[in-house]
Amino acid sequence: MTETLDVNEPVLAAPLRSAPLAPARELYTGRPAISVQCEATAPALLSAAGICVESQLGAVLTFAARYPVRSSMIGDVLETFGGVTGDVQHVLIDANRYAGTCRTIGASTLDLDWVDAQLRAGLRYALTDSPYIPDCDTAALESVLSQTRAMRRPVIAALPINYLWLKNGSAPSLVDT
């Protein structure tokens, strides 16, 4: 039996292969390199944790920019999040030094105690407490990257760059650095 196609009737083409929601490259084994980001408040943590459980995504838990972040706050945030997910192996903690009216701008010293506190709390990777990096401020970018390399720990350099790095063609400097 031969099927005929009515050219007057719309037909949806079937995809040749399924398109993944997230890129195939993984940060954590078995999980896509995409994460849910949320503010580190109880309601947001509970909501994001539920999404992470359902979707098998990681999470970036971001402290509010209006509060000074202390290493001792990490445990409370992870306890709330882990109470839903059962573990915190796929979590990054963001100190959020780059946002708000009191943000740190340009080259500044990264806090090794902040990194160590995340690792002591059981996280597989720590996220640096990087400052905001203005457009074309290669000194700030190089500072963050060199300090991160010097830490010699399982750490990811947060790069909160100004969008103009990408818009105005400053991006090649990112690759060279």
KARANOR-V418042 format. One record per backbone hydrogen bond with DSSP energy under -0.5 kcal/mol. CO is the residue of the C=O (numbers start at 1). NH is the residue of the N-H. If there is no record, write none. Layout:
co=CO nh=NH
co=CO nh=NH
This chain:
co=4 nh=6
co=5 nh=7
co=6 nh=9
co=8 nh=10
co=11 nh=13
co=18 nh=20
co=23 nh=33
co=25 nh=33
co=28 nh=31
co=32 nh=34
co=34 nh=58
co=36 nh=60
co=38 nh=62
co=39 nh=41
co=41 nh=45
co=42 nh=46
co=43 nh=47
co=44 nh=48
co=45 nh=49
co=46 nh=50
co=47 nh=51
co=48 nh=52
co=49 nh=53
co=50 nh=54
co=51 nh=55
co=52 nh=56
co=52 nh=57
co=58 nh=36
co=59 nh=61
co=59 nh=92
co=60 nh=38
co=60 nh=62
co=61 nh=63
co=61 nh=94
co=62 nh=40
co=64 nh=67
co=70 nh=73
co=71 nh=74
co=72 nh=76
co=73 nh=77
co=74 nh=78
co=75 nh=79
co=76 nh=80
co=77 nh=81
co=78 nh=82
co=79 nh=83
co=80 nh=84
co=81 nh=84
co=81 nh=85
co=82 nh=86
co=88 nh=91
co=90 nh=59
co=92 nh=61
co=93 nh=95
co=94 nh=63
co=96 nh=99
co=97 nh=104
co=100 nh=103
co=104 nh=132
co=110 nh=112
co=111 nh=115
co=112 nh=116
co=113 nh=117
co=114 nh=118
co=115 nh=119
co=116 nh=120
co=117 nh=121
co=118 nh=123
co=119 nh=122
co=126 nh=156
co=128 nh=130
co=132 nh=106
co=132 nh=134
co=133 nh=162
co=134 nh=137
co=136 nh=138
co=137 nh=141
co=138 nh=142
co=139 nh=143
co=140 nh=144
co=141 nh=145
co=142 nh=146
co=143 nh=147
co=144 nh=148
co=145 nh=149
co=146 nh=150
co=147 nh=151
co=148 nh=151
co=148 nh=152
co=149 nh=152
co=153 nh=155
co=154 nh=126
co=156 nh=128
co=156 nh=158
co=159 nh=161
co=160 nh=133
co=162 nh=165
co=163 nh=166
co=163 nh=167
co=164 nh=168
co=164 nh=170
co=165 nh=170
co=165 nh=171
co=166 nh=169
co=169 nh=172
co=170 nh=173
co=170 nh=174
co=171 nh=174
co=171 nh=175
co=172 nh=176
co=173 nh=177
